[in-house]
Amino acid sequence: MASELYNTIDALSREKGIDPQIVVSAVEDAIVMATRKYYKSQENLRAKLDKDTGKINAFAVKTVVETPEQVEDPNLQITVEDARKVDPSLEVGGELQIPKVTEGILGRIAAQLAKQVIFQKVREAERDTVYNEYIGRVGEIVNATVKRVEGPDVIFDIGKAEARMPRKEQSRLESFAVGERVRVVIARVERASKGPGVVVSRAAPELVQHLFQTEVPEIYDGTVVIRAIAREAGERTKIAVMSKDKDVDAVGACVGMKGMRVQSIIRELRGEKIDIIEFHEDAVTFAEKALQPAKVSRVTVVDSAEKHLEVVVDDSQLSLAIGKKGQNVRLAAKLLGWKIDIKSEEEKRQEVELQMAAMAPQATTPLENVPGLGEGLVEKLSAAGITTVEALADMTPEQLEAIEGIGPKTVEKISLAVNNYFASLEGGSEEGVVAAEEEAPAELEAGAEEAPAEVEAGTEEAAVEAAAEEDATAPGESAGAEAASEEKEHEPQGSAPETTE
């Protein structure tokens, strides 16, 4: 019949969910430590619990050797001759157990020490049991009861152990009251000095997946498959679903009649928004669906190996596609597993224009076209590999002085010549603009002058003939005739504004 002590150990083991032999070993180790402390001995001590009587016996164990010369430590070894005086059946290599008196001599301090050892061993065994229980259940959904709130963390009772939910594993929209029952995901199990920490989460995507499996029969029986989930707890979740049956609408099955199924999940998540998207194997089509509610103009695969997409949207849709603080595009990228760059039509147009400008050949000007640079200086620059004005303008004074035969004064001369050359180009372009602006008024004046010019044409011809006749007779008179003819030529020009009026 088991003793009262062993029955107590058995009850404690069932309460803590550990093996009774672990508690027995803890009690025996506690007695050994208390006995060693009492006898102040370095002997190899052991203890053994008698289940029937409940008595714990302590022994000093010594190894049997053949000769006295082989005894290295008298506390640990004994010769076969001396050992057979106690037990004649002992042989070399055996162990001699010498009883140690413990009953009635272990006081309060020894009992306190034994108590501490027992508690420590039981706690260690309990930690190992909890760790082994939950390490294989990571990702599983369990029902938990709120036990208490410690600062930002919430402590849950999950049955055989307590679980902790840190702030980052909580939804922004949720708050918990003591005694409330909720569904949580076992996120991870940590080995810590205080014991295994079971960390649970309400922010994990697995929670949404479990809720859909519970609410949607088509997902539970495998007709509709959840292919990907991207979640930002308390804000928005995107879930991609696919139907194995062509007659079953995957999105419609998840939404339910009048949205009843998805609304039930939203209530469980305290109002978190959920986007249900139809899954496509084609990344381009899937990206267009994933960026909803924004309307996508086009999607281009930049690098399929690196999984990089470029999405172009209308200017009015850019903010909607990006979402609040980039949330929409961030969730879409998580859902696809691709990197997504979003650009507006205007940004894409500017980018294409820059690329076209870079591809266009740039005009170059030989150094010989720059006035102020002598032939010898041009030869020195050409020998250094500088053959165009543009390349010369990009160089610093230090780079120019590094060329053989060019000093500070020459650098100033080069700088002045290049500046004058570019200034002349700018001046020429400005003159072209002025000429273009004056072209229109000039055309109006020319139109106004056409009619008087035709009227005076006969007069001018007569004046020219008269001047030719007088040129043969009198040079002085010819000069006067020419002056008269010039005055007549200018008369219609002077009267042109009046005609226009």
C-alpha positions as CSV (number, residue, x, y, z in Angstrom):
1,M,0.0,0.0,0.0
2,A,1.3,3.4,-0.9
3,S,2.3,5.7,1.8
4,E,0.8,9.1,2.5
5,L,3.8,10.9,1.2
6,Y,3.7,9.0,-2.1
7,N,0.0,9.7,-2.4
8,T,0.7,13.4,-2.0
9,I,3.4,13.3,-4.7
10,D,1.0,11.5,-7.0
11,A,-1.7,14.2,-6.5
12,L,0.8,17.0,-7.1
13,S,1.9,15.3,-10.3
14,R,-1.6,15.1,-11.6
15,E,-2.3,18.7,-10.8
16,K,0.8,19.9,-12.5
17,G,0.5,17.5,-15.4
18,I,4.0,15.9,-14.9
19,D,5.3,12.4,-14.3
20,P,5.2,11.3,-10.6
21,Q,8.7,9.9,-10.9
22,I,10.0,13.5,-11.6
23,V,8.6,14.6,-8.3
24,V,10.0,11.6,-6.5
25,S,13.5,12.4,-8.0
26,A,13.1,16.0,-6.8
27,V,12.3,14.8,-3.2
28,E,15.3,12.5,-3.3
29,D,17.6,15.2,-4.6
30,A,16.4,17.5,-1.8
31,I,17.2,15.0,0.9
32,V,20.7,14.5,-0.6
33,M,21.4,18.2,-0.5
34,A,20.1,18.5,3.0
35,T,22.2,15.5,4.2
36,R,25.4,16.8,2.5
37,K,24.9,20.2,4.2
38,Y,24.4,18.6,7.6
39,Y,27.4,16.2,7.4
40,K,29.5,18.7,5.5
41,S,30.8,15.8,3.4
42,Q,32.1,15.5,-0.1
43,E,30.9,11.9,-0.4
44,N,28.8,10.7,-3.3
45,L,25.4,10.7,-1.6
46,R,22.2,9.1,-2.9
47,A,18.6,9.0,-1.5
48,K,15.8,6.6,-2.1
49,L,12.1,6.9,-1.3
50,D,10.3,3.8,0.0
51,K,6.8,4.0,-1.5
52,D,5.2,1.7,1.1
53,T,6.6,3.3,4.2
54,G,7.2,6.8,2.9
55,K,10.6,6.8,4.5
56,I,13.6,8.3,2.6
57,N,16.9,6.7,3.2
58,A,20.3,8.4,2.4
59,F,23.5,6.5,1.5
60,A,27.1,7.3,0.8
61,V,28.2,5.4,-2.3
62,K,31.8,4.2,-2.7
63,T,33.3,2.4,-5.7
64,V,35.2,-0.9,-4.9
65,V,38.8,-1.1,-6.1
66,E,41.3,-4.0,-5.8
67,T,44.4,-2.5,-4.0
68,P,45.0,0.4,-1.6
69,E,47.2,2.0,-4.2
70,Q,44.2,2.4,-6.5
71,V,42.3,4.5,-3.9
72,E,42.6,8.1,-5.1
73,D,39.9,9.6,-2.9
74,P,38.8,7.8,0.3
75,N,35.4,9.6,0.2
76,L,34.7,8.0,-3.2
77,Q,36.6,4.7,-3.3
78,I,37.2,1.7,-1.0
79,T,39.3,-1.4,-1.3
80,V,37.7,-4.8,-1.9
81,E,39.0,-6.0,1.4
82,D,37.4,-3.3,3.5
83,A,34.2,-3.5,1.5
84,R,33.7,-7.2,2.1
85,K,33.8,-6.5,5.8
86,V,30.5,-4.7,5.3
87,D,29.1,-6.8,2.4
88,P,30.9,-10.1,1.7
89,S,29.3,-10.4,-1.8
90,L,30.9,-7.3,-3.2
91,E,33.4,-7.6,-6.1
92,V,35.9,-5.1,-7.7
93,G,34.0,-2.4,-9.7
94,G,30.9,-2.7,-7.5
95,E,29.4,-0.1,-5.2
96,L,29.2,0.0,-1.5
97,Q,26.2,1.8,0.0
98,I,26.9,3.1,3.5
99,P,23.6,4.3,5.3
100,K,23.5,7.9,6.6
101,V,21.3,8.7,9.5
102,T,18.8,11.5,8.5
103,E,15.8,10.9,10.8
104,G,15.6,13.4,13.6
105,I,18.8,15.3,12.7
106,L,17.7,17.4,9.7
107,G,16.4,20.6,11.2
108,R,14.4,23.6,9.9
109,I,17.1,24.9,7.6
110,A,17.6,21.6,5.9
111,A,13.8,21.3,5.5
112,Q,13.6,24.7,3.9
113,L,16.4,23.8,1.6
114,A,14.7,20.6,0.6
115,K,11.5,22.6,-0.1
116,Q,13.3,25.0,-2.4
117,V,14.9,22.1,-4.3
118,I,11.6,20.3,-4.7
119,F,9.8,23.5,-6.0
120,Q,12.6,24.2,-8.4
121,K,12.6,20.6,-9.8
122,V,8.8,20.7,-10.2
123,R,8.8,24.0,-11.9
124,E,11.5,22.8,-14.4
125,A,9.4,19.7,-15.1
126,E,6.3,21.8,-15.6
127,R,8.1,24.0,-18.0
128,D,9.3,21.1,-20.1
129,T,5.8,19.6,-20.1
130,V,4.2,22.9,-21.3
131,Y,6.9,23.4,-23.9
132,N,6.4,19.9,-25.3
133,E,2.6,20.3,-25.2
134,Y,2.5,23.5,-27.3
135,I,5.6,23.5,-29.5
136,G,3.8,21.3,-31.9
137,R,0.6,23.4,-31.9
138,V,2.1,26.7,-33.3
139,G,-0.4,28.2,-35.7
140,E,-3.4,26.5,-34.1
141,I,-6.5,28.3,-33.0
142,V,-7.5,27.9,-29.4
143,N,-10.2,29.3,-27.1
144,A,-8.7,31.4,-24.3
145,T,-10.0,33.2,-21.3
146,V,-8.7,36.6,-20.3
147,K,-7.1,36.1,-16.9
148,R,-5.5,39.5,-16.2
149,V,-4.0,42.6,-17.9
150,E,-0.3,43.4,-17.2
151,G,0.5,46.8,-18.7
152,P,0.3,46.5,-22.5
153,D,0.2,42.7,-22.3
154,V,-2.9,40.5,-21.8
155,I,-2.5,37.2,-20.0
156,F,-4.8,34.4,-21.2
157,D,-5.6,31.0,-19.7
158,I,-5.4,28.4,-22.5
159,G,-6.0,25.3,-20.3
160,K,-2.7,23.7,-19.1
161,A,-0.8,27.0,-19.2
162,E,-0.9,30.7,-19.3
163,A,-0.3,32.6,-22.5
164,R,0.8,36.1,-23.1
165,M,-0.4,38.5,-25.9
166,P,2.0,41.4,-26.3
167,R,0.9,44.7,-27.7
168,K,2.2,44.1,-31.2
169,E,0.1,40.9,-31.5
170,Q,-3.1,42.8,-30.6
171,S,-5.5,44.5,-33.0
172,R,-5.8,48.3,-32.6
173,L,-9.6,48.0,-32.5
174,E,-9.8,45.5,-29.7
175,S,-9.9,45.8,-25.9
176,F,-10.3,42.9,-23.4
177,A,-12.1,42.5,-20.1
178,V,-11.2,39.9,-17.4
179,G,-13.1,36.7,-17.9
180,E,-13.9,37.4,-21.6
181,R,-13.5,34.3,-23.9
182,V,-11.8,34.9,-27.3
183,R,-10.2,32.9,-30.1
184,V,-6.5,33.3,-30.4
185,V,-3.6,31.9,-32.5
186,I,-0.6,30.2,-30.9
187,A,2.1,32.3,-32.4
188,R,5.2,30.8,-30.9
189,V,6.6,29.0,-27.8
190,E,9.7,30.5,-26.2
191,R,12.1,28.9,-23.8
192,A,12.8,31.5,-21.1
193,S,14.4,31.5,-17.7
194,K,11.0,32.0,-16.1
195,G,9.6,29.1,-18.0
196,P,8.2,28.5,-21.5
197,G,6.4,31.5,-22.8
198,V,3.4,30.7,-24.9
199,V,2.7,33.8,-27.1
200,V,-0.7,34.1,-28.6
201,S,-1.9,36.5,-31.3
202,R,-5.1,38.2,-32.6
203,A,-3.1,39.9,-35.4
204,A,-2.0,36.8,-37.3
205,P,-3.4,36.0,-40.7
206,E,-4.2,32.5,-39.5
207,L,-7.0,33.9,-37.4
208,V,-8.8,35.3,-40.5
209,Q,-8.2,32.0,-42.3
210,H,-9.8,30.0,-39.4
211,L,-12.8,32.4,-39.3
212,F,-13.4,31.9,-43.0
213,Q,-13.2,28.2,-42.6
214,T,-15.7,28.3,-39.8
215,E,-18.2,30.6,-41.6
216,V,-17.9,29.4,-45.2
217,P,-18.8,25.8,-45.8
218,E,-17.2,25.8,-49.3
219,I,-13.8,26.6,-47.7
220,Y,-14.3,24.0,-45.1
221,D,-15.0,21.2,-47.6
222,G,-12.3,22.3,-50.0
223,T,-14.4,23.6,-52.9
224,V,-13.0,27.1,-52.4
225,V,-9.3,27.5,-51.5
226,I,-7.7,30.4,-49.7
227,R,-4.5,31.0,-51.7
228,A,-3.0,34.1,-49.9
229,I,-3.8,36.4,-47.1
230,A,-2.2,39.8,-46.3
231,R,-3.3,41.5,-43.1
232,E,-2.6,44.7,-41.1
233,A,-4.5,44.0,-37.9
234,G,-7.2,46.6,-37.1
235,E,-6.9,48.2,-40.5
236,R,-7.5,46.0,-43.5
237,T,-7.1,42.4,-44.7
238,K,-6.9,41.2,-48.3
239,I,-7.7,37.6,-49.0
240,A,-7.3,35.8,-52.4
241,V,-9.6,32.9,-53.0
242,M,-9.9,30.4,-55.8
243,S,-12.7,27.9,-56.7
244,K,-12.0,24.3,-57.7
245,D,-15.5,24.1,-59.1
246,K,-16.3,26.2,-62.2
247,D,-20.0,26.4,-61.1
248,V,-19.0,28.0,-57.7
249,D,-18.2,31.7,-57.4
250,A,-15.3,31.9,-54.9
251,V,-15.9,35.5,-54.0
252,G,-19.6,35.2,-53.8
253,A,-19.3,32.1,-51.5
254,C,-17.1,34.1,-49.1
255,V,-19.3,37.2,-49.1
256,G,-22.6,35.2,-48.6
257,M,-26.1,36.3,-49.2
258,K,-26.4,40.0,-48.5
259,G,-22.9,39.8,-47.1
260,M,-23.9,37.8,-44.1
261,R,-20.9,35.5,-44.0
262,V,-18.2,38.2,-44.3
263,Q,-20.1,40.6,-41.9
264,S,-20.0,37.9,-39.2
265,I,-16.2,37.8,-39.6
266,I,-15.9,41.6,-39.6
267,R,-17.8,41.7,-36.3
268,E,-15.4,39.1,-34.8
269,L,-12.5,41.3,-35.9
270,R,-14.2,44.4,-34.4
271,G,-14.9,46.2,-37.7
272,E,-11.7,45.4,-39.6
273,K,-12.1,45.9,-43.4
274,I,-11.8,42.8,-45.6
275,D,-11.2,42.8,-49.3
276,I,-12.0,39.4,-51.0
277,I,-10.2,39.0,-54.3
278,E,-10.3,36.3,-56.9
279,F,-6.9,34.6,-57.3
280,H,-5.2,34.4,-60.8
281,E,-2.1,32.6,-61.8
282,D,-1.2,35.5,-64.1
283,A,0.6,38.0,-62.0
284,V,-0.5,41.0,-64.2
285,T,-4.2,40.1,-63.8
286,F,-3.8,39.3,-60.1
287,A,-2.1,42.7,-59.5
288,E,-5.0,44.5,-61.1
289,K,-7.5,42.7,-58.8
290,A,-5.3,43.1,-55.7
291,L,-5.1,46.9,-56.1
292,Q,-8.9,47.3,-56.0
293,P,-10.8,49.6,-55.4
294,A,-8.4,51.6,-57.6
295,K,-8.7,51.2,-61.4
296,V,-5.4,50.2,-63.0
297,S,-4.5,51.5,-66.5
298,R,-1.8,48.9,-67.2
299,V,0.6,46.6,-65.5
300,T,4.1,45.8,-66.8
301,V,6.5,43.0,-65.6
302,V,9.8,44.8,-65.0
303,D,11.8,41.7,-63.9
304,S,10.1,38.3,-63.6
305,A,13.2,36.8,-61.8
306,E,13.2,39.5,-59.1
307,K,9.3,39.6,-59.1
308,H,9.1,43.3,-59.9
309,L,5.9,44.9,-61.4
310,E,5.3,48.4,-62.6
311,V,1.7,49.7,-62.3
312,V,0.4,52.8,-64.1
313,V,-2.8,54.4,-62.9
314,D,-4.7,57.5,-63.9
315,D,-3.7,60.7,-62.0
316,S,-7.0,60.8,-60.2
317,Q,-6.6,57.1,-59.1
318,L,-3.0,57.4,-57.7
319,S,-3.9,58.2,-54.1
320,L,-6.5,55.5,-54.1
321,A,-4.1,52.9,-55.4
322,I,-1.5,53.8,-52.9
323,G,-3.9,53.9,-50.0
324,K,-3.7,55.5,-46.6
325,K,0.0,55.6,-45.6
326,G,0.7,53.2,-48.5
327,Q,-1.5,50.6,-47.0
328,N,-3.3,49.4,-50.2
329,V,-0.2,48.9,-52.3
330,R,1.7,47.4,-49.3
331,L,-1.0,44.7,-48.8
332,A,-1.2,44.0,-52.5
333,A,2.5,43.5,-52.6
334,K,2.3,41.0,-49.7
335,L,-0.6,39.2,-51.3
336,L,1.2,38.8,-54.6
337,G,4.7,38.3,-53.2
338,W,6.0,40.8,-55.8
339,K,7.5,44.2,-55.5
340,I,5.1,46.9,-57.0
341,D,6.0,50.3,-58.2
342,I,3.0,52.6,-58.8
343,K,3.2,55.6,-61.1
344,S,0.7,58.1,-62.4
345,E,0.2,58.7,-66.2
346,E,2.0,62.1,-65.8
347,E,5.0,60.5,-64.0
348,K,5.2,57.8,-66.6
349,R,5.1,60.3,-69.5
350,Q,7.9,62.4,-67.9
351,E,9.9,59.3,-67.4
352,V,9.5,58.3,-71.1
353,E,10.4,61.8,-72.2
354,L,13.6,61.7,-70.1
355,Q,14.5,58.3,-71.6
356,M,13.9,59.6,-75.2
357,A,16.0,62.7,-74.5
358,A,18.9,60.5,-73.1
359,M,18.7,58.3,-76.2
360,A,18.8,61.3,-78.6
361,P,22.4,62.1,-79.9
362,Q,23.8,65.2,-78.2
363,A,25.3,67.9,-80.4
364,T,29.0,68.5,-80.1
365,T,31.1,71.5,-81.1
366,P,34.8,71.2,-82.1
367,L,37.3,73.4,-80.3
368,E,38.3,75.1,-83.6
369,N,34.8,76.8,-83.6
370,V,35.6,78.8,-80.4
371,P,37.2,82.1,-81.1
372,G,40.0,83.0,-78.6
373,L,41.6,79.6,-78.5
374,G,44.8,79.5,-80.4
375,E,46.0,76.6,-82.6
376,G,48.7,75.7,-80.1
377,L,46.2,75.6,-77.2
378,V,43.7,73.5,-79.3
379,E,46.5,71.1,-80.0
380,K,47.4,70.7,-76.3
381,L,43.8,70.1,-75.4
382,S,43.3,67.6,-78.2
383,A,46.4,65.7,-77.1
384,A,44.8,65.5,-73.6
385,G,41.7,63.9,-75.2
386,I,39.5,67.1,-75.1
387,T,38.1,67.7,-78.6
388,T,34.7,69.4,-78.0
389,V,33.6,72.5,-76.3
390,E,31.1,70.6,-74.1
391,A,33.9,68.4,-72.7
392,L,36.0,71.5,-72.1
393,A,33.2,73.2,-70.2
394,D,32.7,70.3,-67.9
395,M,36.3,70.4,-66.7
396,T,37.4,72.1,-63.4
397,P,40.4,74.5,-63.3
398,E,42.4,71.9,-61.4
399,Q,41.8,69.4,-64.1
400,L,42.9,71.9,-66.8
401,E,46.1,72.8,-64.9
402,A,46.9,69.2,-64.7
403,I,47.4,69.2,-68.5
404,E,51.0,69.8,-69.6
405,G,51.6,73.3,-70.8
406,I,48.5,74.9,-69.3
407,G,48.9,77.3,-66.3
408,P,46.5,79.5,-64.3
409,K,46.6,82.3,-66.9
410,T,45.8,79.9,-69.7
411,V,43.0,78.5,-67.6
412,E,41.5,82.0,-67.3
413,K,41.9,82.5,-71.0
414,I,40.1,79.2,-71.7
415,S,37.3,80.1,-69.2
416,L,36.8,83.5,-70.8
417,A,36.7,82.1,-74.4
418,V,34.2,79.3,-73.4
419,N,31.9,81.8,-71.6
420,N,31.9,84.2,-74.5
421,Y,31.2,81.4,-76.9
422,F,28.1,80.2,-74.9
423,A,27.0,83.8,-74.4
424,S,27.1,84.4,-78.2
425,L,24.9,81.3,-78.7
426,E,22.4,82.6,-76.2
427,G,22.4,86.0,-77.8
428,G,21.8,84.4,-81.2
429,S,18.8,82.5,-79.9
430,E,17.4,85.7,-78.3
431,E,17.8,87.6,-81.6
432,G,15.9,84.7,-83.3
433,V,13.0,85.1,-80.9
434,V,12.9,88.9,-81.4
435,A,12.9,88.4,-85.2
436,A,10.0,86.0,-84.9
437,E,8.0,88.4,-82.7
438,E,8.6,91.3,-85.3
439,E,7.7,89.1,-88.3
440,A,3.9,89.5,-87.8
441,P,3.8,93.4,-87.7
442,A,6.1,93.4,-90.7
443,E,3.7,91.3,-92.7
444,L,0.8,93.7,-91.8
445,E,2.9,96.7,-93.0
446,A,3.8,94.9,-96.2
447,G,0.2,94.2,-97.0
448,A,-0.7,97.8,-96.3
449,E,2.0,99.1,-98.7
450,E,1.1,96.9,-101.7
451,A,-1.6,99.1,-103.1
452,P,0.3,102.5,-103.0
453,A,3.4,100.7,-104.4
454,E,1.4,99.6,-107.5
455,V,0.1,103.1,-108.0
456,E,3.5,104.6,-107.9
457,A,5.2,102.0,-110.1
458,G,4.7,103.9,-113.3
459,T,6.0,107.1,-111.7
460,E,9.2,105.3,-110.5
461,E,9.8,103.8,-114.0
462,A,9.4,107.3,-115.6
463,A,11.9,108.8,-113.1
464,V,14.4,106.0,-113.8
465,E,14.2,106.6,-117.6
466,A,14.6,110.4,-117.1
467,A,17.6,109.8,-114.9
468,A,19.1,107.6,-117.6
469,E,18.6,110.3,-120.3
470,E,20.0,113.1,-118.1
471,D,23.0,110.9,-117.1
472,A,24.2,111.1,-120.7
473,T,24.0,114.9,-120.8
474,A,24.7,116.2,-117.3
475,P,26.1,114.3,-114.3
476,G,24.9,117.0,-111.9
477,E,21.4,117.0,-113.2
478,S,21.5,113.2,-113.1
479,A,22.2,113.3,-109.4
480,G,19.3,115.7,-108.8
481,A,17.0,113.3,-110.7
482,E,18.2,110.4,-108.6
483,A,17.4,112.4,-105.4
484,A,14.0,113.2,-106.7
485,S,13.3,109.7,-107.6
486,E,14.4,108.6,-104.1
487,E,12.0,111.1,-102.6
488,K,9.1,109.7,-104.7
489,E,10.0,106.2,-103.6
490,H,9.6,107.1,-100.0
491,E,6.4,109.0,-100.4
492,P,4.1,105.9,-100.6
493,Q,5.9,104.5,-97.5
494,G,5.1,107.7,-95.6
495,S,1.5,107.6,-96.7
496,A,1.0,103.9,-96.0
497,P,-0.3,104.3,-92.4
498,E,-2.9,106.8,-93.6
499,T,-4.2,104.3,-96.2
500,T,-4.3,101.6,-93.5
501,E,-6.3,103.9,-91.4
